[in-house]
Amino acid sequence: MIIGIIGSENSHTAAIATCINVDKDIEGFSVDYVWGESREFAEAAAQKGQIPNIVEQTTDMLGKIDALIVDHRHARYHLPAALPFIEAGIPSFIDKPFCYRSSEGRAFLAAARKAGTPVTSFSVVPHQQSFVNFTAQLADLGDIKAFTSYGPSDLESPYGGIFFYGIHQVEYVLQACGYDVDSALLTRHGDNGTAQLFYANGTVATLNLIKAGCPGFHAHALAEKGHLAQKFDFDPKPYLGGVKTFCEMFRSGNEPLTHEKILKPVLVLEALERSLSSSRKEIVGN
């Protein structure tokens, strides 16, 4: 299958293409086309990932590719770029965050469902073996009472504030603790922040958002049968698990996540963004 990638400012583009084109880790796939926010970005990604074709317009890839990856640094650009391909039946992976506004996400997912086009979006952190092992052990400890997470973030990022890096913690907290989040609160402490997610069953997840000096992602869960702490070390090839997942969707047409699970992290991030402005707990939408 021939893949095209929209966006090359992000380092993920070259990393994904390296897995597929250079290391040949995914049989039957090649990244043949790339579009960049600038010619310089496109050429750098094409060279690193051995991508043979740079296109001037994103839609130049229509009719030439079998699957699409969209990889902008700011999520506001993801869905407008992907929509013509979704409507043309091209299965698509949207890099994290899926979108910047949930209303746009709902409309896009409805269009994908109407067209019968598979789509998915996720962070690669939950695809690391360390996280897979953590959740497997956590499943044996019963109901989670409290969950604490630490990771890098930048509340003032020009690429969407908390959306840009906060997506990682939000997504793996939802995967570990569940998606039934009622409300969210975000408090700023200088350059850093503390977010709390409040669950319908009484569970509270606390996310520590650290601008500088945080060496990766960590979590500590307290459950009814014990507690578990884990640093989420990255695999030797940190993108490979995610690449395998979306390539399998490209091949089979089976979406690895429900549309509700794709959209929920965005709804949580929106609530946290509102909370940062209001200094109040905000309801998480459905």
C-alpha positions in Angstrom: 0.0 0.0 0.0 1.2 3.5 -0.9 1.1 6.0 2.0 1.2 9.8 1.8 2.0 12.1 4.7 0.7 15.7 5.1 3.0 17.7 7.4 6.7 17.5 7.9 7.5 20.2 10.5 7.0 17.5 13.1 9.8 15.0 13.6 7.2 12.2 13.5 7.0 12.3 9.7 10.6 11.2 9.2 10.4 8.7 12.1 7.4 7.0 10.6 8.9 7.0 7.1 12.1 5.5 8.5 10.2 2.6 10.1 8.5 1.9 6.8 10.9 2.9 4.0 14.4 2.6 5.6 14.1 -0.1 8.2 11.5 -2.1 6.2 9.6 -3.0 9.4 6.1 -3.1 7.9 5.8 -5.5 4.9 3.7 -4.3 2.0 3.8 -0.6 2.8 5.8 2.4 1.5 5.7 6.1 2.1 5.9 7.6 -1.4 4.6 11.1 -1.0 5.0 14.0 1.5 3.8 17.5 1.7 5.5 20.0 4.0 4.6 23.3 5.6 7.7 24.6 3.8 9.9 23.2 1.1 12.7 22.9 3.6 10.7 20.8 6.0 9.5 18.5 3.2 13.0 18.0 1.8 14.4 17.2 5.3 11.7 14.6 6.0 12.0 13.2 2.5 15.8 12.7 2.9 15.6 11.2 6.3 12.7 8.9 5.5 13.7 8.1 1.9 10.4 9.5 0.6 10.7 9.8 -3.2 8.0 12.4 -4.0 7.3 15.9 -2.6 4.0 17.4 -3.6 3.2 21.2 -3.8 -0.5 20.8 -2.8 -1.8 18.2 -0.4 -4.6 17.2 -2.8 -1.9 16.4 -5.4 -1.8 13.0 -3.6 -5.4 12.2 -4.3 -5.6 9.2 -6.7 -2.0 8.3 -6.0 -2.1 6.9 -2.4 -3.9 4.1 -0.6 -3.6 5.6 2.9 -2.9 8.9 4.5 -1.1 10.2 7.6 -1.7 13.8 8.8 1.0 15.1 11.1 0.9 18.8 11.9 2.3 20.3 15.1 -0.9 22.2 15.7 -4.0 20.1 15.8 -6.2 22.8 14.2 -4.8 21.9 10.8 -5.4 18.1 11.0 -9.0 17.7 10.0 -9.2 20.2 7.1 -6.2 18.5 5.5 -7.7 15.0 5.9 -11.3 15.7 4.9 -10.9 15.4 1.1 -9.1 12.1 1.5 -11.7 10.7 4.0 -14.5 11.7 1.5 -12.5 9.9 -1.2 -12.4 6.7 0.9 -8.7 6.9 1.8 -8.1 5.4 5.3 -6.3 7.9 7.5 -4.2 8.1 10.7 -4.4 11.6 12.3 -1.5 12.2 14.6 -2.2 13.4 18.1 -4.1 15.5 19.1 -6.9 14.3 16.8 -8.3 17.9 16.5 -8.3 21.2 18.3 -12.1 21.5 18.7 -14.5 18.7 19.5 -17.3 20.2 17.3 -15.0 19.8 14.3 -14.0 16.3 15.4 -17.6 15.2 15.6 -18.4 16.5 12.1 -15.3 14.9 10.7 -16.1 11.5 12.3 -19.6 11.7 11.0 -18.2 12.3 7.5 -15.9 9.4 7.9 -18.7 7.1 9.0 -20.9 8.3 6.2 -18.1 7.6 3.7 -17.3 4.2 5.3 -13.7 5.3 5.6 -11.6 4.0 8.5 -9.9 6.6 10.6 -7.9 6.6 13.9 -5.7 8.8 16.1 -3.5 8.2 19.1 -0.4 9.1 21.0 2.4 6.5 20.8 3.1 6.5 24.5 0.4 3.9 25.3 2.0 1.7 22.5 5.2 1.4 24.4 5.8 -2.0 26.0 6.3 -0.4 29.4 2.8 1.0 29.3 1.3 -2.3 28.0 3.0 -4.1 30.9 1.8 -1.5 33.4 -1.9 -1.7 32.4 -1.7 -5.5 32.4 -0.5 -5.5 36.0 -3.0 -2.8 36.9 -5.9 -4.9 35.7 -5.1 -7.4 38.5 -5.4 -4.8 41.3 -9.1 -4.1 41.0 -10.8 -0.7 40.9 -8.5 2.3 40.7 -9.0 4.8 43.6 -6.4 7.4 42.7 -4.0 7.9 39.8 -1.0 10.3 39.6 0.9 11.1 36.4 4.0 13.2 35.6 5.1 14.4 32.2 6.4 17.2 30.1 4.0 19.9 28.9 3.8 23.6 28.0 0.7 25.5 28.9 1.7 28.3 26.7 2.8 26.2 23.6 2.1 28.1 20.4 0.8 24.7 19.1 -2.3 24.7 21.1 -1.2 25.2 24.7 -2.1 22.2 26.8 -3.2 20.3 23.7 0.3 20.0 22.2 1.9 17.8 24.9 -0.9 17.4 27.4 -2.5 14.9 25.0 0.0 12.2 26.0 -0.9 12.2 29.7 -4.6 12.6 29.1 -4.7 9.7 26.6 -2.8 7.2 28.7 -4.7 8.2 31.9 -8.0 7.5 30.0 -6.7 4.2 28.8 -5.6 3.2 32.3 -8.5 4.6 34.4 -11.3 4.6 31.9 -13.2 7.2 29.8 -16.0 8.1 32.2 -14.6 11.5 33.2 -17.2 13.9 34.5 -15.2 17.1 35.1 -11.7 18.5 35.0 -9.7 21.2 36.8 -6.4 22.8 35.8 -4.4 24.9 38.2 -1.2 26.8 37.1 1.9 26.9 39.3 4.3 29.3 37.5 5.3 27.5 34.2 3.8 24.2 35.4 0.3 23.0 36.0 -1.7 20.4 37.9 -4.7 18.9 36.2 -7.3 16.7 38.0 -9.8 14.5 36.2 -12.9 13.5 38.3 -14.6 10.2 37.5 -18.2 9.3 37.9 -17.2 6.4 40.3 -15.1 8.7 42.5 -11.7 8.0 41.1 -9.4 11.1 40.8 -6.5 11.2 38.4 -3.9 13.9 38.9 -1.7 15.0 36.0 1.4 17.0 36.7 2.3 19.1 33.7 6.0 20.1 33.9 7.5 22.5 31.5 11.2 21.8 32.1 13.2 19.1 33.7 10.8 16.2 33.6 12.5 13.1 32.3 9.7 11.5 30.4 6.3 10.1 31.6 5.6 8.4 34.9 2.5 7.1 36.7 1.5 5.8 40.1 -1.9 4.1 40.6 -3.6 3.3 43.9 -6.1 0.5 43.6 -8.2 -1.6 45.9 -5.7 -4.5 46.0 -2.5 -2.5 46.0 -0.5 0.2 44.2 1.7 0.3 41.2 4.3 2.8 40.0 5.9 2.9 36.5 8.2 5.0 34.4 7.1 4.6 30.8 10.4 3.9 29.1 10.3 4.1 25.3 10.9 1.1 23.1 14.1 1.0 21.0 11.9 2.0 18.1 9.3 4.2 19.9 7.1 4.7 16.8 6.9 1.1 15.6 4.0 0.0 17.8 1.9 2.9 16.6 2.9 2.4 13.0 2.0 -1.3 13.1 -1.4 -0.4 14.6 -2.4 2.1 12.0 -1.0 0.1 9.1 -3.1 -2.9 10.2 -6.1 -0.5 10.0 -5.0 0.5 6.5 -4.8 -3.1 5.6 -7.9 -4.5 7.2 -10.2 -1.5 7.5 -10.9 -2.3 11.1 -10.5 0.8 13.4 -8.5 0.1 16.5 -10.4 2.7 18.6 -14.0 3.7 18.6 -14.9 7.2 17.5 -15.9 7.9 21.1 -12.4 7.0 22.4 -10.8 9.1 19.6 -12.8 12.2 20.6 -12.8 11.9 24.4 -9.2 13.1 25.0 -10.1 16.2 23.0 -13.2 16.8 25.2 -11.0 16.5 28.3 -8.4 18.9 26.9 -11.1 21.4 26.1 -12.4 21.2 29.6 -8.9 21.7 31.0 -8.3 24.7 28.7 -11.6 26.3 29.9 -10.6 25.6 33.5 -7.3 27.3 33.0 -9.2 30.5 32.1 -12.1 30.2 34.6 -10.1 28.9 37.6 -13.0 26.5 38.1 -13.8 22.8 37.7 -15.3 22.4 34.2 -17.7 19.7 32.9 -16.2 17.3 30.3 -18.5 17.0 27.3 -19.7 13.8 25.8 
